[in-house]
Amino acid sequence: MRIEGHHIRMVASNGDHRLGGKDWDDVIVNWVADEFDKQHGENPLLDLQSYQDLYNRALTAKVQLSTRQRTTLVHSYNGKSVKIELTREDFEAKTRHLIEKCKSICEIVMQEAQLGWEDIDRVLLTGGMTRVPSVRTMITESSNRPVAEDVSPDEAVALGAAIQGMLSMLQQEDDVGERSIASEVRDVFSAADGSLIKVTNITTHTLGVVLWDDGKMEEYVFTMIPKMTTIPNEMKNSFGTAKANMKNAIVRVVEGESTVPGECTPLGICDIELPPFLPKGSPVELTYHYNENQVLEVVVEAYGRTSRVSIARNTGLSENELELATADLAQLQIS
């Protein structure tokens, strides 16, 4: 992020949604399970309740190793038990491959931003995993930059969401011309001239469309909005129908950095009915509108006909998983 006065601008973003705290937990789980198997010839992970108990103990042990040099973990299963002393040194050795993944992601995002560590003023660590000493050590040694200590890693994302929410509310007030939020609050989020803090975001993934290559006789992904493009943004392009007499032009929207459709994430489909007897190569106009809420509107136009679809960013959860997550959130009580 580049912060200049009251303008906050994202420069680059990268990450691995498959890498997280659970990977470190699993190292301890498998560590204890292997030791249990050596001593008793049984795998405690085959029983769901045993696995859940061991996972909870592993999570506790990981947290303890962030402030202690060693801790003890006891696990019982099927009338047998194992007691293991876990040291921070051993834990860091067993999770070194995960730290290397984190380091690689940091290096990649710096390259994408076209910056060196010397260009960075401060590093802000967010998320509970940044409390793990080996993670903090990797960051401080790689960057040699000061780490912000005045923001809690556990609260940073929530604070950012609250600030963004307030900025949205203040902007809505300006749009409708009616103000109800106290002026003292507005002053906190405003520059000296009264203008609101401005946050400029970017696309974190390339947004493309699947096309057909006649020469290679295969599909490929054509980039519509490249990664790290400032949003909101709009991109328009014209394509030709793949063959004669097509009844519909089907637009398959994907995100990802590959030109191979199977290596990208499908986001949705937008299709439009075409007039009959069109020759191959008949023009079809395609427009991508990507707004600040990361909602993509796809518009297909051909011969006076228009079709559009709005696509929210893929959460990676199924409809059933979303329903369960929503139900769980409804049970939360905040005091």
C-alpha positions in Angstrom: 0.0 0.0 0.0 1.2 3.5 -0.8 -0.2 6.1 1.6 0.2 9.8 0.5 -1.7 12.2 2.7 -5.3 11.1 2.7 -5.0 8.8 -0.3 -4.4 5.1 0.3 -3.5 3.1 -2.8 -2.9 -0.6 -3.2 0.2 -1.2 -5.3 0.2 -5.0 -5.4 -1.4 -8.0 -3.8 -0.5 -11.7 -3.7 -1.0 -14.8 -1.6 -1.9 -18.4 -1.4 -5.4 -19.2 -0.2 -4.4 -22.8 0.4 -1.7 -21.8 2.9 -2.7 -20.8 6.5 -2.5 -21.5 10.2 -4.0 -25.0 9.8 -0.9 -26.1 7.9 1.2 -25.4 11.0 -1.4 -27.2 13.1 -1.3 -30.2 10.9 2.5 -30.5 11.3 2.0 -31.0 15.1 -1.0 -33.3 14.5 1.0 -35.6 12.2 4.0 -35.3 14.5 2.1 -36.7 17.5 0.2 -39.2 15.4 3.4 -40.7 14.0 4.8 -41.0 17.5 1.6 -42.7 18.7 1.8 -45.1 15.9 5.5 -45.9 16.7 4.7 -46.6 20.3 1.3 -48.4 20.0 1.0 -49.4 16.4 -2.3 -47.5 15.9 -3.2 -44.4 14.0 -5.2 -42.0 16.2 -6.3 -40.0 13.2 -8.6 -42.8 11.9 -11.2 -41.9 14.6 -12.9 -38.5 14.1 -13.2 -37.7 17.8 -9.6 -38.6 18.4 -8.6 -36.4 15.4 -10.6 -33.4 16.7 -9.1 -33.8 20.2 -5.6 -34.0 18.8 -6.2 -31.0 16.5 -7.4 -28.9 19.5 -4.3 -29.8 21.5 -2.1 -29.1 18.5 -3.6 -25.6 18.1 -3.0 -24.9 21.8 0.6 -26.2 21.6 1.3 -23.9 18.6 0.1 -20.9 20.5 2.1 -21.8 23.5 5.3 -22.3 21.4 4.9 -18.6 20.3 5.7 -17.5 23.9 7.6 -20.5 25.3 10.6 -22.6 24.2 8.9 -25.9 24.9 5.5 -27.4 25.8 4.1 -30.8 26.5 1.3 -32.5 24.6 -0.5 -35.6 25.9 -3.0 -37.5 23.6 -5.1 -40.5 24.5 -6.8 -42.9 22.1 -8.4 -46.3 22.4 -7.2 -46.7 26.0 -3.6 -45.8 25.2 -1.7 -42.5 25.4 1.4 -40.7 24.3 3.2 -37.8 25.9 5.5 -35.7 23.8 7.7 -32.7 24.6 7.5 -30.2 21.7 10.3 -27.6 21.4 10.1 -24.4 19.4 13.4 -25.4 17.7 11.9 -28.7 16.5 8.7 -27.1 15.5 10.5 -24.5 13.4 12.6 -27.2 11.8 9.5 -29.2 10.8 7.7 -26.1 9.4 10.6 -24.5 7.6 9.0 -25.5 4.2 5.9 -23.4 5.1 8.1 -20.4 6.0 9.8 -20.7 2.7 6.4 -20.6 1.0 5.6 -17.4 2.9 9.0 -15.9 1.9 8.5 -16.7 -1.8 5.1 -15.0 -1.8 6.6 -11.9 -0.2 9.4 -11.8 -2.9 6.8 -12.3 -5.7 4.6 -9.4 -4.5 7.6 -7.1 -4.2 8.6 -8.0 -7.8 5.0 -7.3 -9.0 5.0 -4.0 -7.2 8.4 -3.2 -8.8 9.7 -2.2 -5.4 12.7 -3.1 -3.3 12.5 -3.6 0.5 14.3 -0.3 0.8 11.3 1.4 -0.6 9.1 0.1 2.2 8.7 2.3 5.3 6.8 -0.1 7.6 5.6 -3.6 7.6 2.1 -4.3 9.0 1.5 -7.9 10.1 -2.1 -9.1 10.2 -3.6 -12.4 11.3 -2.8 -14.7 14.3 -0.2 -16.6 12.4 2.1 -13.5 12.3 2.5 -14.0 16.1 4.5 -17.2 15.4 8.2 -16.2 16.0 9.5 -17.9 12.9 7.1 -15.9 10.7 8.1 -12.6 12.3 11.7 -13.5 12.1 11.5 -14.3 8.4 9.8 -11.0 7.7 12.2 -8.9 9.7 15.3 -10.6 8.3 14.0 -10.5 4.7 12.9 -6.9 4.8 15.2 -5.3 7.3 12.3 -2.8 7.8 10.5 -1.7 11.0 7.4 -3.8 11.9 4.4 -1.8 13.1 3.8 -2.8 16.7 0.9 -0.4 17.4 -1.8 -2.5 15.6 -2.9 -5.9 16.9 -2.5 -8.6 14.3 -5.8 -10.1 15.5 -7.7 -6.8 15.1 -6.1 -5.2 12.0 -8.5 -6.7 9.4 -11.6 -6.0 11.5 -10.4 -2.4 12.0 -9.8 -2.0 8.3 -13.3 -3.3 7.5 -14.8 -0.9 10.0 -12.9 2.0 8.5 -13.9 1.0 5.0 -17.5 0.7 6.1 -17.6 4.1 7.7 -16.0 5.6 4.5 -18.8 4.0 2.5 -21.5 5.4 4.8 -20.0 8.9 4.6 -19.8 8.7 0.8 -23.4 7.6 0.6 -24.3 10.6 2.7 -22.5 12.9 0.2 -24.2 11.2 -2.7 -27.8 11.7 -1.4 -27.0 15.1 0.2 -28.3 14.2 3.6 -26.0 13.9 6.6 -26.8 12.1 9.9 -23.3 11.0 11.0 -21.8 13.4 13.6 -19.4 16.0 12.2 -16.7 14.9 14.7 -16.7 11.5 13.1 -16.6 12.9 9.6 -13.6 15.0 10.6 -11.6 11.9 11.6 -12.1 10.5 8.0 -11.5 13.7 6.2 -8.6 15.8 4.8 -8.1 19.4 5.7 -10.2 20.5 2.7 -13.1 18.4 3.9 -12.7 15.6 1.3 -12.9 12.0 2.5 -10.0 9.7 2.7 -9.6 8.0 -0.6 -8.9 4.3 -1.0 -7.9 3.0 -4.4 -8.0 -0.7 -4.8 -6.7 -3.0 -7.6 -7.7 -6.3 -9.1 -5.9 -9.2 -7.4 -6.4 -11.6 -10.3 -6.6 -11.4 -14.0 -10.1 -11.5 -15.4 -10.4 -13.1 -18.8 -12.7 -14.8 -21.3 -12.4 -18.2 -22.9 -11.9 -18.0 -26.7 -11.3 -20.5 -29.6 -8.0 -20.6 -31.5 -8.7 -21.9 -35.0 -5.0 -22.3 -35.8 -4.2 -24.4 -32.8 -7.7 -26.0 -32.6 -8.0 -25.3 -28.9 -9.4 -23.0 -26.4 -7.4 -20.3 -24.7 -7.9 -17.4 -22.2 -7.9 -13.9 -23.5 -7.2 -11.2 -20.8 -9.9 -8.5 -20.4 -8.8 -6.9 -17.1 -5.1 -7.6 -16.1 -4.1 -8.3 -12.6 -3.2 -5.1 -10.6 -5.5 -2.9 -12.7 -7.0 0.0 -10.7 -10.7 -0.4 -9.9 -13.4 0.6 -10.7 -12.5 -0.2 -14.3 -14.1 -1.0 -17.6 -12.6 -2.9 -20.5 -14.3 -3.4 -23.9 -13.3 -5.6 -26.8 -14.8 -7.1 -30.0 -14.7 -10.7 -31.0 -15.9 -12.8 -33.9 -18.1 -15.8 -33.8 -16.2 -19.1 -33.9 -18.3 -20.6 -36.7 -21.2 -19.9 -39.1 -24.8 -20.1 -38.1 -24.2 -19.9 -34.3 -27.5 -19.7 -32.4 -25.9 -18.3 -29.3 -22.6 -16.5 -28.4 -21.5 -18.0 -25.0 -19.1 -16.0 -22.9 -17.2 -18.0 -20.3 -15.7 -15.7 -17.7 -12.6 -16.9 -15.7 -10.0 -15.5 -13.4 -6.4 -16.5 -13.2 -3.0 -15.9 -14.7 -2.8 -18.8 -17.1 -3.9 -18.8 -20.7 -5.1 -22.4 -20.2 -8.8 -22.4 -19.3 -8.5 -25.5 -17.1 -5.9 -23.7 -15.0 -8.2 -20.8 -14.3 -11.2 -20.4 -11.9 -14.5 -20.2 -13.7 -16.6 -17.3 -12.5 -19.7 -17.5 -14.6 -21.4 -17.6 -18.1 -23.1 -14.9 -20.1 -24.8 -15.8 -23.4 -26.7 -14.0 -26.1 -29.0 -15.2 -28.8 -27.8 -14.4 -32.3 -29.8 -13.7 -35.5 -29.9 -16.7 -37.9 -27.5 -17.3 -40.8 -24.6 -15.2 -39.5 -21.2 -16.0 -41.2 -18.2 -17.0 -39.2 -16.4 -14.1 -37.6 -19.6 -12.0 -37.1 -18.8 -9.3 -34.5 -19.8 -9.6 -30.8 -19.0 -6.8 -28.4 -17.9 -7.8 -24.9 -17.6 -5.4 -21.9 -16.3 -6.0 -18.4 -17.3 -3.5 -15.7 -15.5 -4.2 -12.4 -16.6 -2.0 -9.5 -15.0 -1.2 -6.1 -17.0 -3.9 -4.4 -15.3 -6.5 -6.7 -18.5 -7.3 -8.5 -18.0 -7.9 -12.2 -20.7 -7.0 -14.7 -20.4 -8.7 -18.1 -22.2 -7.2 -21.0 -22.5 -8.9 -24.4 -23.9 -7.0 -27.4 -24.5 -8.2 -30.9 -26.9 -6.9 -33.7 -28.9 -4.7 -31.3 -29.3 -7.4 -28.7 -27.8 -7.1 -25.2 -27.3 -9.7 -22.4 -25.7 -8.9 -19.1 -24.8 -10.8 -15.9 -23.3 -9.7 -12.5 -20.7 -11.9 -11.0 -19.5 -11.6 -7.4 -16.0 -12.8 -6.6 -15.9 -16.6 -6.0 -15.7 -17.4 -2.2 -14.6 -20.9 -2.8 -17.5 -22.2 -0.8 -20.4 -24.3 -2.0 -24.0 -23.1 -1.6 -24.4 -25.6 1.3 -21.2 -24.4 3.0 -22.4 -20.8 2.6 -25.7 -21.6 4.2 -24.0 -23.4 7.1 -21.5 -20.5 7.6 -24.4 -18.0 7.6 -26.3 -20.0 10.1 -23.2 -20.2 12.4 -22.8 -16.4 12.2 -26.5 -15.9 13.2 -25.7 -17.7 16.5 -22.9 -15.3 17.4 -23.6 -12.9 20.3 -21.5 -9.8 20.7 -21.4 -8.2 24.1 
